[in-house]
Amino acid sequence: MIQPFTSDPLRWVSEDGQPIRELPARFTPELLRELHREMVRAREFDKKLVTLLRQGRTTFYAQASGMEATQVGLARSLRIGHDWVWPYYRDHALGLAMGVSMLDIVSQCLGTNSDLCRGRQMPHHFGSAAQNFVSISSSIASQVPPAAGNAMAQKYLGVDEITVCTFGDGATSEGDWHAGMNMAGAAGAPCLFVCENNQWAISTHLREQTASETIHIKAKAYGMPGYYVDGNDIVAVIEVLSHVAEGVRSGQGPALVECLTYRVGSHSNADADAEKNYRTREEVNEWLARDPIVRVERLLEHLGAPIDAGEIAELTRATHREVDEAVLAAEATGQPDWQIMFEDVYADIPVHLREQEAFLRAEQTGTAVGGRA
């Protein structure tokens, strides 16, 4: 049932919530409700962080609304804390679903003393050692070659782990993407590449990036299978990614999965008026009608276990409280002091850095260093 290189995205549930093939037994109403809660939590987190951005409490944020099924579904397909994830900068829903602390994500966005990166990364570029979730980078596709190297090391060491590398469709137009794919393919490395194809690389549509009909078809050039899945159908995402991940884990080599989805918000705060500048309201409305959260709600209705409006409203309020509490807790720790720039880099601080630290300390206290005040 799960074959590579299909012409249409693999799908289990139609947009109106009707199963179009038999639902696997594990997709009980209880599990679907869990998945729904995780997607709503990610959606509302998105909204709250945009508010923080507008309030000037953070300076960068990349929305993922509309992409929740792809990211939450991927989290459900991994051995969390065992497999390694090299994410891209829109993967907060993935991080939350993997168990990364909301306080840790918010602290990193605000750059407070509770930030595990200690304010050294640009906002919304979190990482988590506990989940093997590598720190995010803004450089497009820069995570792909090191992810391939990570997987090559796993093969060399013979460990029962895989590497998962996520990226947007825009990353596939970068040389780093091709280099990493080629490395993994040539080495037969246990790497699962996941393209979260939201169809827009900032203001550049996929059709303007490549003459290829799809992204997954590019896997053929690197000697690996490519799978095509409806990224707004969380049942399909979990089924396909679980299947492919186990194939990668069993020694079949790397694989590429393209999840066709859509970001309904802007790329980031850098293009706040996307509809005015490069895409139409009609296009956005078309994809809003394919909302992955609504699709699960309609599926539950079909299964006779509907979620009522009051339950959804309480889910929304609970997430808002959780974010508000995380923001207050993060801000209460204060901003990192200047001294941290000299820490956590060298086990033994070199002489020139000790001199610079002494100079800055003198600047702060107004005392003289080497005849200067």
One Martini backbone bead per residue (centre of mass of N, CA, C, O) as a GRO file, in nm:
protein
  373
    1MET     BB    1   0.053   0.065  -0.014
    2ILE     BB    2   0.360   0.171   0.015
    3GLN     BB    3   0.487   0.360  -0.243
    4PRO     BB    4   0.707   0.477  -0.453
    5PHE     BB    5   0.662   0.719  -0.687
    6THR     BB    6   0.404   0.871  -0.687
    7SER     BB    7   0.185   1.095  -0.845
    8ASP     BB    8   0.026   1.093  -0.580
    9PRO     BB    9  -0.065   1.152  -0.278
   10LEU     BB   10  -0.079   0.995   0.002
   11ARG     BB   11  -0.400   0.871   0.141
   12TRP     BB   12  -0.665   0.826   0.403
   13VAL     BB   13  -0.799   1.122   0.423
   14SER     BB   14  -1.022   1.331   0.347
   15GLU     BB   15  -1.121   1.664   0.365
   16ASP     BB   16  -1.414   1.555   0.495
   17GLY     BB   17  -1.320   1.288   0.683
   18GLN     BB   18  -1.302   1.047   0.489
   19PRO     BB   19  -1.222   0.740   0.445
   20ILE     BB   20  -1.026   0.591   0.162
   21ARG     BB   21  -0.913   0.388   0.368
   22GLU     BB   22  -0.827   0.178   0.590
   23LEU     BB   23  -0.794   0.211   0.914
   24PRO     BB   24  -0.578   0.172   1.133
   25ALA     BB   25  -0.614   0.046   1.451
   26ARG     BB   26  -0.453   0.276   1.609
   27PHE     BB   27  -0.686   0.487   1.507
   28THR     BB   28  -0.825   0.597   1.750
   29PRO     BB   29  -1.004   0.832   1.908
   30GLU     BB   30  -0.784   0.878   2.122
   31LEU     BB   31  -0.548   0.937   1.931
   32LEU     BB   32  -0.683   1.162   1.765
   33ARG     BB   33  -0.709   1.351   2.010
   34GLU     BB   34  -0.413   1.381   2.067
   35LEU     BB   35  -0.335   1.499   1.793
   36HIS     BB   36  -0.523   1.739   1.810
   37ARG     BB   37  -0.397   1.871   2.060
   38GLU     BB   38  -0.113   1.913   1.934
   39MET     BB   39  -0.208   2.096   1.700
   40VAL     BB   40  -0.345   2.316   1.863
   41ARG     BB   41  -0.101   2.392   2.032
   42ALA     BB   42   0.072   2.483   1.789
   43ARG     BB   43  -0.123   2.699   1.676
   44GLU     BB   44  -0.140   2.877   1.937
   45PHE     BB   45   0.157   2.929   1.967
   46ASP     BB   46   0.187   3.084   1.709
   47LYS     BB   47   0.001   3.321   1.784
   48LYS     BB   48   0.153   3.411   2.043
   49LEU     BB   49   0.430   3.471   1.906
   50VAL     BB   50   0.327   3.695   1.725
   51THR     BB   51   0.252   3.879   1.958
   52LEU     BB   52   0.537   3.907   2.076
   53LEU     BB   53   0.652   4.035   1.826
   54ARG     BB   54   0.460   4.290   1.825
   55GLN     BB   55   0.569   4.370   2.125
   56GLY     BB   56   0.898   4.331   2.121
   57ARG     BB   57   0.998   4.044   2.272
   58THR     BB   58   1.079   3.974   1.981
   59THR     BB   59   1.251   3.944   1.638
   60PHE     BB   60   1.172   3.637   1.554
   61TYR     BB   61   0.939   3.451   1.330
   62ALA     BB   62   0.816   3.121   1.215
   63GLN     BB   63   0.553   2.999   1.076
   64ALA     BB   64   0.322   2.680   1.088
   65SER     BB   65   0.053   2.721   0.993
   66GLY     BB   66  -0.076   2.416   0.832
   67MET     BB   67   0.179   2.200   0.936
   68GLU     BB   68   0.102   2.003   1.176
   69ALA     BB   69   0.075   1.714   1.058
   70THR     BB   70   0.367   1.679   0.971
   71GLN     BB   71   0.506   1.728   1.253
   72VAL     BB   72   0.342   1.546   1.441
   73GLY     BB   73   0.370   1.291   1.268
   74LEU     BB   74   0.676   1.270   1.285
   75ALA     BB   75   0.702   1.238   1.591
   76ARG     BB   76   0.531   0.958   1.581
   77SER     BB   77   0.781   0.814   1.396
   78LEU     BB   78   0.974   0.816   1.640
   79ARG     BB   79   1.260   0.777   1.856
   80ILE     BB   80   1.262   0.951   2.118
   81GLY     BB   81   1.599   1.011   2.216
   82HIS     BB   82   1.737   0.829   1.981
   83ASP     BB   83   1.697   0.981   1.756
   84TRP     BB   84   1.796   1.218   1.507
   85VAL     BB   85   1.747   1.583   1.469
   86TRP     BB   86   1.751   1.796   1.171
   87PRO     BB   87   1.623   2.099   1.154
   88TYR     BB   88   1.412   2.356   1.078
   89TYR     BB   89   1.284   2.692   1.136
   90ARG     BB   90   0.962   2.552   1.142
   91ASP     BB   91   0.980   2.320   1.404
   92HIS     BB   92   0.797   2.360   1.669
   93ALA     BB   93   0.585   2.133   1.646
   94LEU     BB   94   0.791   1.910   1.660
   95GLY     BB   95   0.919   1.981   1.930
   96LEU     BB   96   0.664   1.968   2.104
   97ALA     BB   97   0.588   1.668   2.022
   98MET     BB   98   0.877   1.565   2.145
   99GLY     BB   99   0.905   1.741   2.436
  100VAL     BB  100   0.979   2.018   2.422
  101SER     BB  101   0.999   2.278   2.609
  102MET     BB  102   0.825   2.566   2.621
  103LEU     BB  103   1.024   2.726   2.791
  104ASP     BB  104   1.268   2.680   2.607
  105ILE     BB  105   1.152   2.816   2.356
  106VAL     BB  106   1.078   3.089   2.477
  107SER     BB  107   1.357   3.159   2.592
  108GLN     BB  108   1.492   3.164   2.314
  109CYS     BB  109   1.313   3.385   2.186
  110LEU     BB  110   1.397   3.597   2.431
  111GLY     BB  111   1.693   3.567   2.556
  112THR     BB  112   1.732   3.445   2.835
  113ASN     BB  113   1.865   3.283   3.113
  114SER     BB  114   1.680   3.020   3.028
  115ASP     BB  115   1.849   2.988   2.786
  116LEU     BB  116   2.037   2.735   2.652
  117CYS     BB  117   2.191   2.953   2.452
  118ARG     BB  118   2.233   3.232   2.603
  119GLY     BB  119   2.157   3.440   2.361
  120ARG     BB  120   2.327   3.335   2.082
  121GLN     BB  121   2.074   3.305   1.925
  122MET     BB  122   1.844   3.337   1.722
  123PRO     BB  123   1.533   3.338   1.714
  124HIS     BB  124   1.385   3.029   1.678
  125HIS     BB  125   1.674   2.844   1.760
  126PHE     BB  126   1.639   2.566   1.888
  127GLY     BB  127   1.731   2.308   2.130
  128SER     BB  128   1.770   1.942   2.236
  129ALA     BB  129   1.933   1.697   2.401
  130ALA     BB  130   1.707   1.502   2.506
  131GLN     BB  131   1.591   1.480   2.185
  132ASN     BB  132   1.804   1.515   1.961
  133PHE     BB  133   1.774   1.838   1.896
  134VAL     BB  134   1.909   2.031   1.685
  135SER     BB  135   2.015   2.323   1.626
  136ILE     BB  136   1.902   2.579   1.460
  137SER     BB  137   1.919   2.713   1.121
  138SER     BB  138   1.904   2.969   0.870
  139SER     BB  139   2.069   2.825   0.674
  140ILE     BB  140   1.995   2.696   0.388
  141ALA     BB  141   2.063   2.350   0.413
  142SER     BB  142   2.294   2.324   0.640
  143GLN     BB  143   2.181   2.045   0.775
  144VAL     BB  144   2.231   1.819   0.560
  145PRO     BB  145   2.531   1.731   0.568
  146PRO     BB  146   2.548   1.670   0.881
  147ALA     BB  147   2.325   1.460   0.875
  148ALA     BB  148   2.473   1.265   0.692
  149GLY     BB  149   2.715   1.233   0.884
  150ASN     BB  150   2.556   1.121   1.121
  151ALA     BB  151   2.459   0.867   0.968
  152MET     BB  152   2.738   0.756   0.900
  153ALA     BB  153   2.819   0.714   1.197
  154GLN     BB  154   2.594   0.513   1.266
  155LYS     BB  155   2.688   0.299   1.069
  156TYR     BB  156   2.977   0.265   1.177
  157LEU     BB  157   2.875   0.196   1.483
  158GLY     BB  158   2.601   0.019   1.480
  159VAL     BB  159   2.344   0.170   1.552
  160ASP     BB  160   1.994   0.201   1.665
  161GLU     BB  161   1.971   0.452   1.446
  162ILE     BB  162   1.847   0.764   1.321
  163THR     BB  163   1.827   1.021   1.080
  164VAL     BB  164   1.660   1.340   1.076
  165CYS     BB  165   1.578   1.557   0.792
  166THR     BB  166   1.462   1.883   0.762
  167PHE     BB  167   1.274   2.076   0.504
  168GLY     BB  168   1.215   2.284   0.263
  169ASP     BB  169   1.169   2.346  -0.066
  170GLY     BB  170   1.398   2.562  -0.091
  171ALA     BB  171   1.643   2.373  -0.014
  172THR     BB  172   1.642   2.210  -0.300
  173SER     BB  173   1.808   2.475  -0.434
  174GLU     BB  174   2.058   2.382  -0.281
  175GLY     BB  175   2.374   2.256  -0.267
  176ASP     BB  176   2.365   2.119   0.015
  177TRP     BB  177   2.141   1.924  -0.050
  178HIS     BB  178   2.284   1.760  -0.273
  179ALA     BB  179   2.531   1.680  -0.110
  180GLY     BB  180   2.383   1.528   0.119
  181MET     BB  181   2.230   1.325  -0.055
  182ASN     BB  182   2.478   1.201  -0.190
  183MET     BB  183   2.624   1.103   0.062
  184ALA     BB  184   2.400   0.917   0.170
  185GLY     BB  185   2.367   0.741  -0.083
  186ALA     BB  186   2.664   0.641  -0.113
  187ALA     BB  187   2.667   0.527   0.203
  188GLY     BB  188   2.394   0.414   0.313
  189ALA     BB  189   2.254   0.597   0.513
  190PRO     BB  190   2.044   0.646   0.807
  191CYS     BB  191   1.840   0.865   0.632
  192LEU     BB  192   1.565   1.088   0.685
  193PHE     BB  193   1.410   1.276   0.445
  194VAL     BB  194   1.211   1.584   0.500
  195CYS     BB  195   0.973   1.749   0.305
  196GLU     BB  196   0.817   2.061   0.376
  197ASN     BB  197   0.590   2.138   0.137
  198ASN     BB  198   0.473   2.483   0.124
  199GLN     BB  199   0.551   2.625  -0.180
  200TRP     BB  200   0.731   2.854  -0.022
  201ALA     BB  201   1.022   3.062  -0.075
  202ILE     BB  202   0.889   3.285   0.046
  203SER     BB  203   0.830   3.434  -0.278
  204THR     BB  204   0.895   3.144  -0.404
  205HIS     BB  205   0.778   2.926  -0.606
  206LEU     BB  206   0.821   2.605  -0.695
  207ARG     BB  207   0.792   2.649  -1.013
  208GLU     BB  208   1.053   2.858  -0.993
  209GLN     BB  209   1.279   2.636  -0.891
  210THR     BB  210   1.158   2.390  -1.072
  211ALA     BB  211   1.101   2.136  -1.328
  212SER     BB  212   1.003   1.951  -1.132
  213GLU     BB  213   0.709   1.810  -1.031
  214THR     BB  214   0.872   1.709  -0.779
  215ILE     BB  215   1.068   1.620  -0.506
  216HIS     BB  216   1.079   1.304  -0.470
  217ILE     BB  217   1.201   1.241  -0.758
  218LYS     BB  218   1.504   1.321  -0.680
  219ALA     BB  219   1.592   1.050  -0.543
  220LYS     BB  220   1.694   0.895  -0.794
  221ALA     BB  221   1.978   1.044  -0.815
  222TYR     BB  222   2.056   0.897  -0.507
  223GLY     BB  223   1.952   0.596  -0.466
  224MET     BB  224   1.652   0.652  -0.355
  225PRO     BB  225   1.359   0.665  -0.215
  226GLY     BB  226   1.036   0.823  -0.296
  227TYR     BB  227   0.784   1.000  -0.116
  228TYR     BB  228   0.423   1.077  -0.130
  229VAL     BB  229   0.239   1.307   0.085
  230ASP     BB  230  -0.024   1.414   0.268
  231GLY     BB  231   0.050   1.673   0.499
  232ASN     BB  232  -0.277   1.703   0.605
  233ASP     BB  233  -0.261   1.386   0.675
  234ILE     BB  234  -0.188   1.231   0.964
  235VAL     BB  235  -0.223   0.938   0.890
  236ALA     BB  236  -0.034   0.935   0.645
  237VAL     BB  237   0.218   1.041   0.779
  238ILE     BB  238   0.254   0.813   0.987
  239GLU     BB  239   0.250   0.572   0.799
  240VAL     BB  240   0.484   0.651   0.609
  241LEU     BB  241   0.708   0.733   0.813
  242SER     BB  242   0.714   0.468   0.969
  243HIS     BB  243   0.784   0.288   0.732
  244VAL     BB  244   1.043   0.434   0.639
  245ALA     BB  245   1.200   0.436   0.906
  246GLU     BB  246   1.223   0.123   0.928
  247GLY     BB  247   1.382   0.089   0.669
  248VAL     BB  248   1.624   0.257   0.753
  249ARG     BB  249   1.683   0.094   1.020
  250SER     BB  250   1.724  -0.195   0.858
  251GLY     BB  251   1.938  -0.106   0.606
  252GLN     BB  252   1.819   0.042   0.327
  253GLY     BB  253   1.871   0.330   0.366
  254PRO     BB  254   1.787   0.608   0.235
  255ALA     BB  255   1.517   0.864   0.239
  256LEU     BB  256   1.240   1.035   0.074
  257VAL     BB  257   0.995   1.275   0.200
  258GLU     BB  258   0.699   1.427   0.073
  259CYS     BB  259   0.512   1.693   0.223
  260LEU     BB  260   0.208   1.822   0.135
  261THR     BB  261   0.164   2.168   0.204
  262TYR     BB  262   0.093   2.476   0.409
  263ARG     BB  263   0.147   2.819   0.461
  264VAL     BB  264  -0.077   3.060   0.584
  265GLY     BB  265   0.140   3.232   0.657
  266SER     BB  266   0.411   3.384   0.685
  267HIS     BB  267   0.733   3.336   0.673
  268SER     BB  268   0.773   3.609   0.839
  269ASN     BB  269   0.830   3.927   0.960
  270ALA     BB  270   0.951   4.003   0.665
  271ASP     BB  271   0.638   3.914   0.535
  272ALA     BB  272   0.345   4.030   0.648
  273ASP     BB  273   0.222   4.068   0.326
  274ALA     BB  274   0.175   3.818   0.124
  275GLU     BB  275  -0.087   3.876  -0.038
  276LYS     BB  276   0.016   4.148  -0.157
  277ASN     BB  277   0.311   4.049  -0.280
  278TYR     BB  278   0.278   3.701  -0.387
  279ARG     BB  279  -0.023   3.621  -0.308
  280THR     BB  280  -0.339   3.495  -0.285
  281ARG     BB  281  -0.634   3.472  -0.119
  282GLU     BB  282  -0.744   3.227  -0.272
  283GLU     BB  283  -0.516   3.034  -0.210
  284VAL     BB  284  -0.540   3.040   0.096
  285ASN     BB  285  -0.839   2.949   0.112
  286GLU     BB  286  -0.796   2.674  -0.018
  287TRP     BB  287  -0.609   2.573   0.222
  288LEU     BB  288  -0.799   2.627   0.461
  289ALA     BB  289  -0.997   2.396   0.358
  290ARG     BB  290  -0.735   2.186   0.441
  291ASP     BB  291  -0.727   2.167   0.732
  292PRO     BB  292  -0.581   1.943   0.952
  293ILE     BB  293  -0.762   1.986   1.201
  294VAL     BB  294  -1.040   1.962   1.068
  295ARG     BB  295  -0.999   1.678   0.957
  296VAL     BB  296  -1.001   1.537   1.234
  297GLU     BB  297  -1.277   1.634   1.323
  298ARG     BB  298  -1.429   1.494   1.088
  299LEU     BB  299  -1.336   1.209   1.153
  300LEU     BB  300  -1.462   1.192   1.435
  301GLU     BB  301  -1.746   1.225   1.337
  302HIS     BB  302  -1.747   0.968   1.161
  303LEU     BB  303  -1.672   0.787   1.431
  304GLY     BB  304  -1.857   0.907   1.676
  305ALA     BB  305  -1.625   1.134   1.817
  306PRO     BB  306  -1.681   1.428   1.880
  307ILE     BB  307  -1.575   1.763   1.892
  308ASP     BB  308  -1.648   2.025   2.072
  309ALA     BB  309  -1.633   2.364   2.104
  310GLY     BB  310  -1.558   2.368   2.408
  311GLU     BB  311  -1.305   2.192   2.387
  312ILE     BB  312  -1.148   2.375   2.195
  313ALA     BB  313  -1.152   2.628   2.372
  314GLU     BB  314  -0.991   2.499   2.608
  315LEU     BB  315  -0.739   2.433   2.449
  316THR     BB  316  -0.674   2.726   2.385
  317ARG     BB  317  -0.657   2.837   2.675
  318ALA     BB  318  -0.437   2.644   2.777
  319THR     BB  319  -0.215   2.742   2.584
  320HIS     BB  320  -0.215   3.039   2.665
  321ARG     BB  321  -0.134   2.984   2.958
  322GLU     BB  322   0.130   2.837   2.897
  323VAL     BB  323   0.270   3.070   2.751
  324ASP     BB  324   0.242   3.288   2.966
  325GLU     BB  325   0.402   3.133   3.184
  326ALA     BB  326   0.665   3.109   3.019
  327VAL     BB  327   0.718   3.409   2.983
  328LEU     BB  328   0.733   3.487   3.281
  329ALA     BB  329   0.957   3.286   3.359
  330ALA     BB  330   1.170   3.390   3.161
  331GLU     BB  331   1.173   3.698   3.238
  332ALA     BB  332   1.252   3.648   3.545
  333THR     BB  333   1.565   3.575   3.468
  334GLY     BB  334   1.658   3.759   3.259
  335GLN     BB  335   1.939   3.887   3.117
  336PRO     BB  336   2.222   3.830   2.987
  337ASP     BB  337   2.540   3.866   3.049
  338TRP     BB  338   2.838   3.962   2.909
  339GLN     BB  339   3.028   3.722   3.018
  340ILE     BB  340   2.920   3.478   2.838
  341MET     BB  341   3.111   3.522   2.584
  342PHE     BB  342   3.354   3.358   2.754
  343GLU     BB  343   3.181   3.104   2.761
  344ASP     BB  344   3.158   2.770   2.642
  345VAL     BB  345   3.428   2.731   2.448
  346TYR     BB  346   3.665   2.701   2.655
  347ALA     BB  347   3.829   2.531   2.894
  348ASP     BB  348   4.073   2.731   2.826
  349ILE     BB  349   4.126   3.051   2.839
  350PRO     BB  350   4.269   3.258   2.651
  351VAL     BB  351   4.457   3.530   2.679
  352HIS     BB  352   4.301   3.728   2.486
  353LEU     BB  353   4.025   3.685   2.635
  354ARG     BB  354   4.111   3.773   2.916
  355GLU     BB  355   4.181   4.060   2.829
  356GLN     BB  356   3.901   4.136   2.722
  357GLU     BB  357   3.748   4.090   2.983
  358ALA     BB  358   3.906   4.296   3.153
  359PHE     BB  359   3.835   4.541   2.982
  360LEU     BB  360   3.524   4.525   3.010
  361ARG     BB  361   3.517   4.536   3.317
  362ALA     BB  362   3.647   4.817   3.331
  363GLU     BB  363   3.425   4.960   3.172
  364GLN     BB  364   3.200   4.896   3.382
  365THR     BB  365   3.371   5.022   3.646
  366GLY     BB  366   3.600   5.249   3.565
  367THR     BB  367   3.865   5.112   3.542
  368ALA     BB  368   4.198   5.054   3.492
  369VAL     BB  369   4.375   4.929   3.189
  370GLY     BB  370   4.681   4.977   3.091
  371GLY     BB  371   4.628   5.307   3.134
  372ARG     BB  372   4.315   5.276   3.104
  373ALA     BB  373   3.962   5.409   3.148
   0.00000   0.00000   0.00000
